[in-house]
Amino acid sequence: MAKYFGKIGYIVTEETSPGIWKPKTTEREYCGDVLRNTSKWTTASDSTNDDLNFNNQISIVADPFAYQNFSSMKYIHYMGAKWKITSVEVKYPRLILTIGGVYNG
């Protein structure tokens, strides 16, 4: 089983001034294991190039911040790029992250 160490990006909405809310990106570092490592090329009808999509699962050892904000996890740094987090499964003391395509946020 491969090991993982990298950053996970959270997007949390914060009040910057009374009545004004803006999204704020926060990155935190985590370690864990790569449970599944698969990829596939997909072709979109409106695109000339194929897209690479992962269907990987990464299990991280979560801290209290991760448990309180797992619904705000948006991307993960993996293999030199940012990838979208498509689902999060809570299995105390870990979170199982499923990642999909490239994150463009």
MDAnalysis code that builds the backbone (N, CA, C; Angstrom):
import MDAnalysis as mda
import numpy as np

u = mda.Universe.empty(315, n_residues=105, atom_resindex=np.repeat(np.arange(105), 3), trajectory=True)
u.add_TopologyAttr("name", ["N", "CA", "C"] * 105)
u.add_TopologyAttr("resid", np.arange(1, 106))
u.add_TopologyAttr("resname", ["MET", "ALA", "LYS", "TYR", "PHE", "GLY", "LYS", "ILE", "GLY", "TYR", "ILE", "VAL", "THR", "GLU", "GLU", "THR", "SER", "PRO", "GLY", "ILE", "TRP", "LYS", "PRO", "LYS", "THR", "THR", "GLU", "ARG", "GLU", "TYR", "CYS", "GLY", "ASP", "VAL", "LEU", "ARG", "ASN", "THR", "SER", "LYS", "TRP", "THR", "THR", "ALA", "SER", "ASP", "SER", "THR", "ASN", "ASP", "ASP", "LEU", "ASN", "PHE", "ASN", "ASN", "GLN", "ILE", "SER", "ILE", "VAL", "ALA", "ASP", "PRO", "PHE", "ALA", "TYR", "GLN", "ASN", "PHE", "SER", "SER", "MET", "LYS", "TYR", "ILE", "HIS", "TYR", "MET", "GLY", "ALA", "LYS", "TRP", "LYS", "ILE", "THR", "SER", "VAL", "GLU", "VAL", "LYS", "TYR", "PRO", "ARG", "LEU", "ILE", "LEU", "THR", "ILE", "GLY", "GLY", "VAL", "TYR", "ASN", "GLY"])
u.atoms.positions = np.array([
    [0.840, -1.168, 0.000],
    [0.000, 0.000, 0.000],
    [0.892, 1.240, 0.000],
    [0.635, 2.149, -0.925],
    [1.425, 3.377, -1.027],
    [1.024, 4.371, 0.055],
    [1.953, 5.213, 0.419],
    [1.716, 6.244, 1.436],
    [1.398, 7.571, 0.760],
    [0.661, 8.417, 1.471],
    [0.314, 9.743, 0.973],
    [0.719, 10.791, 1.998],
    [1.299, 11.901, 1.521],
    [1.522, 13.090, 2.332],
    [1.347, 14.292, 1.431],
    [0.429, 15.166, 1.795],
    [0.188, 16.337, 0.964],
    [-0.865, 17.239, 1.567],
    [-1.264, 18.231, 0.777],
    [-2.211, 19.237, 1.242],
    [-3.606, 18.963, 0.723],
    [-4.578, 19.331, 1.556],
    [-5.980, 19.269, 1.186],
    [-6.528, 20.685, 1.297],
    [-7.277, 21.102, 0.274],
    [-7.830, 22.446, 0.240],
    [-9.281, 22.471, 0.683],
    [-9.576, 23.386, 1.581],
    [-10.934, 23.616, 2.069],
    [-11.389, 24.974, 1.561],
    [-12.647, 25.092, 1.193],
    [-13.209, 26.394, 0.863],
    [-14.347, 26.640, 1.842],
    [-14.112, 27.606, 2.743],
    [-15.061, 27.936, 3.797],
    [-15.517, 29.379, 3.584],
    [-16.814, 29.621, 3.702],
    [-17.344, 30.973, 3.556],
    [-17.209, 31.699, 4.886],
    [-16.585, 32.882, 4.849],
    [-16.368, 33.678, 6.053],
    [-16.953, 35.073, 5.874],
    [-17.375, 35.655, 6.986],
    [-17.910, 37.011, 6.962],
    [-16.749, 37.994, 7.042],
    [-16.530, 38.779, 5.970],
    [-15.412, 39.721, 5.930],
    [-15.780, 41.052, 6.576],
    [-17.020, 41.446, 6.450],
    [-17.562, 42.612, 7.130],
    [-19.049, 42.337, 7.337],
    [-19.731, 43.108, 8.163],
    [-21.137, 42.793, 8.450],
    [-21.986, 42.636, 7.183],
    [-22.541, 41.444, 7.001],
    [-23.390, 41.155, 5.856],
    [-22.658, 40.765, 4.590],
    [-21.335, 40.791, 4.576],
    [-20.540, 40.431, 3.389],
    [-19.834, 39.102, 3.657],
    [-20.162, 38.089, 2.865],
    [-19.567, 36.761, 3.001],
    [-18.769, 36.445, 1.750],
    [-17.557, 35.953, 1.928],
    [-16.696, 35.585, 0.797],
    [-16.052, 34.224, 1.066],
    [-15.815, 33.463, -0.011],
    [-15.138, 32.175, 0.174],
    [-13.656, 32.374, 0.487],
    [-13.157, 31.571, 1.420],
    [-11.746, 31.623, 1.791],
    [-11.166, 30.220, 1.648],
    [-10.027, 30.122, 0.964],
    [-9.358, 28.838, 0.770],
    [-8.322, 28.632, 1.865],
    [-8.376, 27.470, 2.496],
    [-7.417, 27.083, 3.525],
    [-6.836, 25.737, 3.141],
    [-5.517, 25.593, 3.225],
    [-4.867, 24.312, 2.942],
    [-4.224, 23.776, 4.213],
    [-4.385, 22.479, 4.422],
    [-3.777, 21.821, 5.582],
    [-3.101, 20.539, 5.108],
    [-2.015, 20.155, 5.791],
    [-1.254, 18.958, 5.408],
    [-1.739, 17.742, 6.187],
    [-1.787, 16.611, 5.478],
    [-2.215, 15.348, 6.080],
    [-1.347, 14.211, 5.560],
    [-1.343, 13.121, 6.299],
    [-0.664, 11.906, 5.852],
    [-1.665, 10.761, 5.891],
    [-1.375, 9.732, 5.109],
    [-2.277, 8.595, 5.072],
    [-1.803, 7.555, 4.078],
    [-2.770, 6.818, 3.533],
    [-2.484, 5.716, 2.623],
    [-3.303, 5.859, 1.345],
    [-2.730, 5.424, 0.220],
    [-3.462, 5.341, -1.041],
    [-4.086, 3.950, -1.084],
    [-5.417, 3.886, -1.038],
    [-6.116, 2.600, -1.009],
    [-6.354, 2.045, -2.405],
    [-6.693, 2.925, -3.336],
    [-6.967, 2.511, -4.710],
    [-6.348, 3.541, -5.634],
    [-5.685, 3.090, -6.688],
    [-4.991, 3.986, -7.607],
    [-5.349, 3.595, -9.037],
    [-6.446, 4.179, -9.560],
    [-6.877, 3.875, -10.922],
    [-7.106, 5.178, -11.687],
    [-6.984, 5.106, -12.990],
    [-7.235, 6.278, -13.824],
    [-7.830, 5.824, -15.145],
    [-8.513, 6.778, -15.816],
    [-9.052, 6.482, -17.139],
    [-9.135, 7.767, -17.939],
    [-9.062, 7.625, -19.252],
    [-9.199, 8.750, -20.166],
    [-10.646, 8.814, -20.608],
    [-11.235, 10.028, -20.572],
    [-12.604, 10.216, -21.028],
    [-12.619, 11.269, -22.130],
    [-13.531, 11.097, -23.068],
    [-13.664, 12.028, -24.172],
    [-14.981, 12.778, -24.031],
    [-14.895, 14.103, -23.973],
    [-16.094, 14.934, -23.935],
    [-16.486, 15.273, -25.368],
    [-17.786, 15.396, -25.631],
    [-18.248, 15.646, -26.994],
    [-17.852, 17.027, -27.506],
    [-17.646, 17.980, -26.599],
    [-17.304, 19.341, -27.019],
    [-15.812, 19.637, -26.918],
    [-15.004, 18.615, -26.725],
    [-13.568, 18.811, -26.540],
    [-12.797, 17.966, -27.552],
    [-11.677, 18.492, -27.993],
    [-10.844, 17.724, -28.918],
    [-9.839, 16.848, -28.184],
    [-9.557, 17.187, -26.929],
    [-8.597, 16.418, -26.145],
    [-9.309, 15.568, -25.104],
    [-8.736, 14.431, -24.824],
    [-9.269, 13.569, -23.775],
    [-8.907, 14.132, -22.411],
    [-9.734, 13.842, -21.405],
    [-9.474, 14.252, -20.031],
    [-9.066, 13.037, -19.218],
    [-8.110, 13.240, -18.315],
    [-7.685, 12.185, -17.418],
    [-8.483, 12.303, -16.127],
    [-9.165, 11.223, -15.753],
    [-9.916, 11.189, -14.502],
    [-9.376, 10.083, -13.616],
    [-9.173, 10.418, -12.360],
    [-8.790, 9.421, -11.370],
    [-10.047, 8.907, -10.687],
    [-9.961, 7.712, -10.201],
    [-10.999, 7.157, -9.338],
    [-10.275, 6.553, -8.140],
    [-9.395, 7.376, -7.554],
    [-8.548, 6.922, -6.464],
    [-9.230, 7.110, -5.121],
    [-8.797, 6.337, -4.171],
    [-9.225, 6.520, -2.786],
    [-7.993, 6.705, -1.928],
    [-8.024, 7.755, -1.108],
    [-6.933, 8.055, -0.195],
    [-7.507, 8.129, 1.198],
    [-6.905, 7.416, 2.105],
    [-7.317, 7.413, 3.505],
    [-6.352, 8.300, 4.282],
    [-6.888, 9.343, 4.926],
    [-6.029, 10.241, 5.709],
    [-6.337, 10.096, 7.189],
    [-5.332, 10.337, 8.015],
    [-5.525, 10.415, 9.454],
    [-6.031, 11.824, 9.729],
    [-7.264, 11.927, 10.193],
    [-7.916, 13.233, 10.304],
    [-7.687, 13.868, 11.669],
    [-7.629, 15.199, 11.657],
    [-7.563, 15.982, 12.885],
    [-8.953, 16.563, 13.154],
    [-9.152, 17.221, 14.305],
    [-10.478, 17.790, 14.600],
    [-10.974, 18.764, 13.530],
    [-10.076, 19.552, 12.925],
    [-10.483, 20.481, 11.866],
    [-11.075, 19.718, 10.686],
    [-10.466, 18.601, 10.314],
    [-10.955, 17.811, 9.186],
    [-12.340, 17.237, 9.476],
    [-12.567, 16.758, 10.703],
    [-13.881, 16.221, 11.054],
    [-14.954, 17.295, 11.037],
    [-14.631, 18.486, 11.481],
    [-15.625, 19.564, 11.536],
    [-15.895, 20.158, 10.155],
    [-14.945, 20.057, 9.238],
    [-15.065, 20.715, 7.937],
    [-14.956, 19.769, 6.749],
    [-15.225, 18.479, 6.935],
    [-15.045, 17.547, 5.817],
    [-15.984, 17.854, 4.650],
    [-17.108, 18.500, 4.920],
    [-18.018, 18.857, 3.827],
    [-17.479, 20.027, 2.996],
    [-16.447, 20.724, 3.492],
    [-15.852, 21.855, 2.774],
    [-14.581, 21.472, 2.022],
    [-14.191, 20.188, 2.066],
    [-13.020, 19.735, 1.321],
    [-13.320, 19.800, -0.167],
    [-12.456, 20.474, -0.939],
    [-12.701, 20.640, -2.363],
    [-11.644, 19.985, -3.243],
    [-10.373, 20.012, -2.808],
    [-9.325, 19.454, -3.656],
    [-8.201, 18.880, -2.801],
    [-7.383, 18.060, -3.476],
    [-6.248, 17.421, -2.819],
    [-5.042, 17.529, -3.759],
    [-3.885, 17.810, -3.197],
    [-2.642, 17.808, -3.979],
    [-2.172, 16.360, -4.071],
    [-2.056, 15.858, -5.298],
    [-1.651, 14.471, -5.506],
    [-0.937, 14.360, -6.843],
    [0.252, 13.820, -6.836],
    [1.056, 13.593, -8.029],
    [1.286, 14.888, -8.819],
    [1.542, 15.979, -8.096],
    [1.911, 17.237, -8.733],
    [0.769, 18.076, -9.269],
    [-0.480, 17.719, -8.966],
    [-1.625, 18.485, -9.442],
    [-2.689, 18.551, -8.348],
    [-3.668, 19.420, -8.568],
    [-4.816, 19.502, -7.661],
    [-5.961, 18.703, -8.279],
    [-6.545, 17.791, -7.488],
    [-7.625, 16.925, -7.953],
    [-8.873, 17.169, -7.119],
    [-10.051, 17.133, -7.773],
    [-11.326, 17.322, -7.092],
    [-11.605, 16.165, -6.142],
    [-12.093, 16.497, -4.964],
    [-12.577, 15.479, -4.035],
    [-14.049, 15.276, -4.351],
    [-14.421, 14.055, -4.764],
    [-15.803, 13.788, -5.168],
    [-16.652, 13.239, -4.029],
    [-16.022, 12.570, -3.051],
    [-16.783, 12.104, -1.891],
    [-15.846, 11.891, -0.703],
    [-16.430, 11.988, 0.487],
    [-15.683, 11.790, 1.736],
    [-16.472, 10.813, 2.596],
    [-15.804, 9.754, 3.053],
    [-16.419, 8.763, 3.934],
    [-15.733, 8.850, 5.299],
    [-16.544, 8.970, 6.345],
    [-16.004, 9.086, 7.695],
    [-15.877, 7.699, 8.298],
    [-14.649, 7.309, 8.628],
    [-14.351, 6.052, 9.330],
    [-13.336, 6.387, 10.404],
    [-13.847, 6.790, 11.563],
    [-12.995, 7.271, 12.642],
    [-11.866, 6.285, 12.918],
    [-10.633, 6.707, 13.047],
    [-10.065, 8.050, 13.080],
    [-9.611, 8.556, 11.712],
    [-10.154, 7.993, 10.634],
    [-9.722, 8.373, 9.297],
    [-10.874, 8.923, 8.476],
    [-10.514, 9.594, 7.392],
    [-11.459, 10.002, 6.361],
    [-11.003, 9.357, 5.058],
    [-11.931, 8.734, 4.334],
    [-11.623, 8.109, 3.055],
    [-12.088, 9.073, 1.964],
    [-11.126, 9.594, 1.186],
    [-11.407, 10.563, 0.138],
    [-11.379, 9.879, -1.214],
    [-12.419, 10.097, -2.022],
    [-12.441, 9.629, -3.401],
    [-12.185, 10.844, -4.275],
    [-11.219, 10.731, -5.195],
    [-10.882, 11.880, -6.022],
    [-11.213, 11.597, -7.474],
    [-11.552, 12.682, -8.209],
    [-11.973, 12.551, -9.611],
    [-11.035, 13.312, -10.525],
    [-11.602, 14.238, -11.297],
    [-10.842, 14.974, -12.304],
    [-10.002, 16.092, -11.741],
    [-9.329, 16.813, -12.612],
    [-8.466, 17.925, -12.237],
    [-9.331, 19.056, -11.677],
    [-8.856, 19.677, -10.595],
    [-9.549, 20.791, -9.963],
    [-9.165, 22.085, -10.671],
    [-10.158, 22.830, -11.109],
    [-9.917, 24.091, -11.812],
    [-10.539, 25.256, -11.059],
    [-10.261, 25.381, -9.794],
    [-10.887, 26.436, -9.001],
    [-9.911, 27.402, -8.597],
])
